[in-house]
Amino acid sequence: MTKFKALLSGTAFSMAVLTAPAFPALAQAQAVAIISPEGAIQGTTAFQNAQTAIRTTYASQISNLETRVQALQAELTTARTNFENARSQPNATDESVRPSAMALQQLQARAQQEQQQLQQPIALANSYATEQIEVHLDEAVRAAMTAKNVDLVLRPEAVVAMAPGGDANLTDEVVAELNRRIQSVTVQPPADWEPGDTMRAARPQQQAPAAAQPPAQ
């Protein structure tokens, strides 16, 4: 199904180790690497299996979405043609073009709203599956950093230049660490689940060990 895509663009990967560092931290870093958190999550076996499960579990919704998108695209094509024809008339004026322009704008807005509504259950399932993996991301990144003796990681978009042949990408190592920590996820969220719920629920558990440590003397 070519129109079915994993919807990760809206997921907030808010990891402290991937936050843009201050310049003193960069100066003190002995070994720097890059990690794509999105790529690491998408590369896991759990995520790949979840995509297959979503296509199966939500097959009817995906089919309805693709069918409706095709119909809306046809309607939009007709509306654009009507608009272009009205605008290309020799004696066209703002007044004469306005009806077709407004019809096109209204159809575009309606099509976008309808598509978002049809996508909602699929996007929700994808977010639910993604967050179940993401809760392990910080731990996996730190384990990969330790294994490779890296003390600072950046997102790929923060890198300006890299030495040719440099082996500074730890994304594959993070994928391996994630695969060790989580092998499967579920794709059907609870009825009251909202994006961010899984991450919020995991946050107190992740902070508890640090809070239990005695203060430094």
C-alpha positions as CSV (number, residue, x, y, z in Angstrom):
1,M,0.0,0.0,0.0
2,T,2.0,2.9,-1.3
3,K,0.0,5.6,0.4
4,F,0.5,4.1,3.9
5,K,3.4,5.7,5.7
6,A,4.6,5.6,9.3
7,L,3.5,8.9,10.9
8,L,6.6,9.8,13.1
9,S,6.8,13.4,12.1
10,G,4.7,14.5,15.1
11,T,6.5,12.5,17.7
12,A,8.6,14.5,20.1
13,F,12.0,12.9,20.8
14,S,12.9,14.9,23.9
15,M,16.1,13.2,25.1
16,A,18.6,15.1,27.2
17,V,21.6,13.4,25.6
18,L,20.4,14.7,22.2
19,T,19.8,18.3,23.2
20,A,22.0,20.8,21.5
21,P,25.0,21.2,23.9
22,A,26.5,24.4,25.2
23,F,29.9,25.3,23.7
24,P,31.9,24.3,26.9
25,A,30.4,20.8,26.6
26,L,31.6,20.6,23.0
27,A,35.1,21.8,23.9
28,Q,35.4,19.2,26.7
29,A,34.0,16.3,24.6
30,Q,36.7,13.7,23.8
31,A,34.6,11.6,21.4
32,V,31.5,12.9,19.5
33,A,29.0,10.8,17.6
34,I,25.7,11.3,15.8
35,I,22.5,9.5,16.4
36,S,19.1,9.7,14.6
37,P,16.5,8.9,17.3
38,E,13.8,8.6,14.7
39,G,16.0,6.3,12.5
40,A,16.9,4.2,15.5
41,I,13.2,3.6,16.5
42,Q,12.2,2.9,12.9
43,G,15.1,0.4,12.5
44,T,14.0,-1.8,15.4
45,T,12.3,-5.2,14.9
46,A,9.5,-4.1,17.1
47,F,8.7,-1.1,15.0
48,Q,8.9,-3.0,11.7
49,N,6.6,-5.7,13.1
50,A,4.2,-3.0,14.4
51,Q,3.9,-1.5,10.9
52,T,2.9,-4.9,9.6
53,A,0.4,-5.3,12.4
54,I,-1.1,-1.9,11.8
55,R,-1.6,-2.7,8.1
56,T,-3.4,-5.9,9.1
57,T,-5.4,-4.6,12.1
58,Y,-6.4,-1.4,10.4
59,A,-6.7,-2.8,6.9
60,S,-10.3,-1.5,6.3
61,Q,-9.5,2.0,7.6
62,I,-6.4,2.2,5.4
63,S,-8.3,1.0,2.4
64,N,-11.1,3.5,3.1
65,L,-8.5,6.3,3.5
66,E,-6.7,5.5,0.2
67,T,-10.0,5.2,-1.7
68,R,-11.3,8.5,-0.3
69,V,-8.0,10.3,-0.9
70,Q,-8.1,9.3,-4.6
71,A,-11.7,10.6,-4.8
72,L,-10.7,13.9,-3.1
73,Q,-7.7,14.3,-5.5
74,A,-10.1,13.9,-8.4
75,E,-12.4,16.5,-7.0
76,L,-9.5,18.9,-6.4
77,T,-8.2,18.4,-9.9
78,T,-11.6,19.3,-11.3
79,A,-11.8,22.4,-9.0
80,R,-8.3,23.5,-10.0
81,T,-9.2,23.1,-13.7
82,N,-12.4,25.2,-13.2
83,F,-10.3,27.9,-11.4
84,E,-7.6,28.0,-14.1
85,N,-10.3,28.1,-16.9
86,A,-12.0,31.0,-15.1
87,R,-8.7,32.9,-14.6
88,S,-7.6,32.4,-18.2
89,Q,-10.7,33.9,-19.8
90,P,-9.9,37.0,-21.9
91,N,-12.2,39.3,-19.8
92,A,-11.6,37.6,-16.5
93,T,-11.9,39.8,-13.4
94,D,-11.6,39.3,-9.7
95,E,-15.3,39.1,-9.5
96,S,-15.7,36.5,-12.2
97,V,-12.8,34.3,-10.8
98,R,-13.9,34.6,-7.2
99,P,-16.6,31.8,-7.2
100,S,-14.2,29.2,-8.6
101,A,-11.4,30.3,-6.3
102,M,-13.6,30.1,-3.2
103,A,-14.9,26.7,-4.3
104,L,-11.3,25.4,-4.6
105,Q,-10.3,26.8,-1.2
106,Q,-13.3,25.3,0.5
107,L,-12.7,22.0,-1.1
108,Q,-9.0,22.0,-0.1
109,A,-10.0,22.8,3.5
110,R,-12.7,20.1,3.6
111,A,-10.4,17.5,2.0
112,Q,-7.6,18.2,4.5
113,Q,-10.0,17.9,7.4
114,E,-11.6,14.7,6.1
115,Q,-8.2,13.1,5.5
116,Q,-7.0,13.9,9.0
117,Q,-10.1,12.4,10.5
118,L,-9.7,9.2,8.4
119,Q,-6.0,9.0,9.4
120,Q,-6.6,9.5,13.1
121,P,-7.0,5.8,14.1
122,I,-4.0,4.8,12.0
123,A,-1.8,7.6,13.3
124,L,-2.9,6.9,16.9
125,A,-1.9,3.2,16.6
126,N,1.5,4.3,15.1
127,S,2.1,6.8,17.9
128,Y,1.2,4.1,20.5
129,A,3.6,1.6,19.1
130,T,6.3,4.2,18.7
131,E,6.1,5.4,22.3
132,Q,6.4,1.9,23.6
133,I,9.9,1.8,22.0
134,E,10.8,5.4,22.7
135,V,10.6,4.9,26.5
136,H,13.7,2.8,26.1
137,L,15.6,5.2,23.8
138,D,17.5,7.2,26.4
139,E,18.8,4.0,28.1
140,A,19.7,2.5,24.7
141,V,21.6,5.7,23.6
142,R,23.6,5.8,26.9
143,A,24.5,2.1,26.6
144,A,25.7,2.6,23.0
145,M,27.7,5.6,24.1
146,T,29.4,3.6,26.9
147,A,30.2,0.7,24.5
148,K,31.8,3.0,22.0
149,N,33.5,5.4,24.6
150,V,31.5,8.3,23.3
151,D,30.7,11.2,25.7
152,L,28.6,13.5,23.5
153,V,26.0,12.7,20.8
154,L,24.3,15.0,18.4
155,R,21.5,14.8,15.9
156,P,22.7,14.5,12.3
157,E,21.2,17.9,11.4
158,A,23.5,19.5,14.0
159,V,26.7,18.3,12.2
160,V,28.4,20.7,9.8
161,A,31.2,18.5,8.6
162,M,32.7,15.1,9.3
163,A,36.1,13.6,8.3
164,P,35.9,11.2,5.3
165,G,35.4,7.6,6.4
166,G,34.6,8.6,9.9
167,D,32.7,6.1,11.9
168,A,30.8,8.5,14.1
169,N,27.2,7.3,13.6
170,L,25.9,5.3,16.5
171,T,22.3,4.8,15.1
172,D,22.8,1.1,14.3
173,E,24.3,0.5,17.8
174,V,21.2,2.2,19.3
175,V,19.0,0.0,17.2
176,A,20.7,-3.1,18.5
177,E,20.4,-1.8,22.1
178,L,16.7,-1.2,21.6
179,N,16.2,-4.6,20.1
180,R,17.7,-6.1,23.2
181,R,15.3,-4.1,25.4
182,I,12.0,-4.5,23.6
183,Q,11.1,-7.2,21.1
184,S,7.4,-6.4,20.4
185,V,4.8,-3.8,21.0
186,T,1.0,-3.6,20.7
187,V,-0.7,-1.4,18.2
188,Q,-4.2,-1.0,19.6
189,P,-4.1,1.8,22.2
190,P,-6.6,1.9,25.2
191,A,-9.8,3.8,24.5
192,D,-8.7,6.8,26.5
193,W,-5.0,6.8,25.4
194,E,-3.6,10.0,23.9
195,P,-0.2,10.7,22.3
196,G,2.4,11.3,25.0
197,D,0.6,9.2,27.7
198,T,3.2,6.4,27.5
199,M,6.1,8.7,27.8
200,R,4.5,10.6,30.7
201,A,3.8,7.4,32.5
202,A,7.4,6.2,32.1
203,R,9.0,9.5,33.2
204,P,8.5,9.0,36.9
205,Q,9.9,5.5,36.7
206,Q,13.0,6.7,34.8
207,Q,13.6,9.5,37.3
208,A,13.1,7.4,40.4
209,P,16.6,5.7,40.4
210,A,18.3,9.1,40.1
211,A,16.2,10.5,42.9
212,A,17.1,7.6,45.2
213,Q,20.8,8.2,44.9
214,P,22.4,10.0,47.9
215,P,23.6,13.6,47.2
216,A,27.3,14.0,46.3
217,Q,29.5,14.8,49.2
